[in-house]
Every structure is written in C-alpha cells, then in structure tokens.
Amino acid sequence: MRISLSLKLWLLSLLLAFCSLQTLSFPASASAPPKIAVLEFELHDFTQLPTPPEELERTQAAQNILAEALQAAGYHLVATDKQLQTQANQGFGYLVNHPAKAAELGKALQADYVLVGRVQKPSFLFAYLIVQVIEVKTGKPLVEFSREAKGETMGATRRALLQIAAEIPKILPEATATNQKASLNFSAPIYQKNTLKDFDTVIDDLLFAISQHNFRLTEQATIGQAIAAREEKSFPKLTVLHFCNLTYAQALLEKNIASPLHMPCRISVRQINNQVVIETLLLPNNAAEQAFVDEINQILQEIVNTGAA
C-alpha cells in the first residue's frame, strides 16, 4: 500500500511534535548551584589594645576557611578581586552597612550571592565571627550569622566559621543535592604522633585519656604480642584500642556523617625501633556538619596527644 505525500508530511510533523514534548518534559540537567563570592574579612577591634599578629592572621584566614567549606558543600565559589573590594569599600565597615554596594561588587564578580564578613573583637578573651549573606539581584541582605570564638586561636576561629557554613545551606537550598553526594565520601585522614615513651606507659596514658573524654573501651587487641607468642620469637609490639561513645555514634549515623566502619573509634600503638607510633583515623570532612566532625576529631587528636606527651 502506498502512502500519499501529504500523509507522510503529517506523520513527520506529528513525530517532531512528540519529540518536542519529550524534550520539554525531561530537562537535560538540573540547575547549577548558586555562585558565591566570599569577600575578605574586616577586623573590628574594640579593645583599644595593639592588634597582635595572631589576630591579623585570623582575619586574613577567615575568607579561605569559609570559602573552602562552602565549596565542599557543593556551591560554586567565584574568585574575588582585592582591588575591586577596596574600591567598593569606601570606609571602615562600609559594605556591612551598605548591602546594595556589596551587591554591586557581587554583580561585577558574576556572583549570585555575596558574603560580607568581619571579625568583631569586644575583648581580648573572645571575638565574634559575623557573616552577612547578600542576594546580588535584589541587593538585600538575607541573613546575618554570628558565632563566638574564644581567645585568638585559629582552631576556635575555624570552628565558628564552619558552624556558619553549616547554616548557609538552610538559606540557599539549591546546593542541597550536591551536598548530600559530598557527604557520602567517607575517605578519612590519619592523625599520627611519635614518642620516645615506654610502650606500656603510652597504653596506660591512652586508656586514661579515653575515659576522661567519656568514651568506653570496647576492645584492646594485642596483635603484635599475639604474633610473637604464636611464632615463638620476638615481634614488634602492636596494640589496637577500640573505644566508643554511644551519643556520638548515634549522631554520626543519624546525620549520615560517617560510615559505620569508622565506629568504634580506633587508635593503633606500635613499636618501631626506639619509638612508639600512635595513629588514629579521623572522621572525613563534611561541610554541612563540619563543626560536629571537628568536635570529634579534636577529641581523637587530644587522646593521641596525651599518649604521646
């Protein structure tokens, strides 16, 4: 049976229309994460005391700490321009008080959001890390976060900034899917300390530190000693301590921060020549819950440091 030319054309147009509907119904890719510009932080020191080098270092490092945490959360970080920021900032605290001007700077940087940060120091005992989130297209601030950092240590500053970074996905949910994928990467670093202390003394000190941090020892595997007994010859001492805190373990599992293989926590102690090497697995970075991860990693490092001291 022959098909007329007009029927062929009609069938062809119907096929093209169907393909067009399919294209409209199934977009090729999801929307890209928002682009964020994290500006250099400004120091507001109200102590009327000479600014120590540590305070200047903290202020200069704050930008990179926050930017790296947001990038790990799935956001696209745009490069900032110090000269452009200097030109836009017409005076001390100007961009904080003039969000529309900060938005103009963000537009020049091709960002969707601008983060204006400052270190506010009312006392030499503590400071506040403050971050204002400004939407470029409207020129209006969406929210301002503030976290306290005790003293002038970089560790306290980092924890405060990571707490702020953990709050930002609640304001900018577009990067949520990317952040969830990133949180499933469970590769973890190793923290290591060497000491000249006696092997058994190291073990005793570690057990004391574990109990002092409210962890419970679940197993003490004397692997090296067992090998020596089986082979009936000398073998370097190696002991692995397993310990756990159920409150932390529950939070890690519920928040999907780490693999169950990271639990219980473990510290290995091995004799290498005249030194004792102490190692532990730290939890992997997770920008959405980085403050919590840092809390546990700090405890693990403190336990290892006690064993090595």
Secondary structure, DSSP 8 states (H G I E B T S, - for coil): ----HHHHHHHHHHHHHHHHHHHHHS-SS-----EEEE---EEEE-S-S---HHHHHHHHHHHHHHHHHHHHTT-EE----HHHHHHH--STTHHHH-HHHHHHHHHHTT-SEEEEEEEEEEETTEEEEEEEEEETTTTEEEEEEEEEEETT-HHHHHHHHHHHHHHHHHH-GGGHHHHHHHHT-----EEEEEE-S-HHHHHHHHHHHHHHTT-EEEEEEEHHHHHHHHHTS----EEEEEEE-HHHHHHHHHTT-S-GGG-SEEEEEEEETTEEEEEEE-----GGGHHHHHHHHHHHHHHHHHHH-
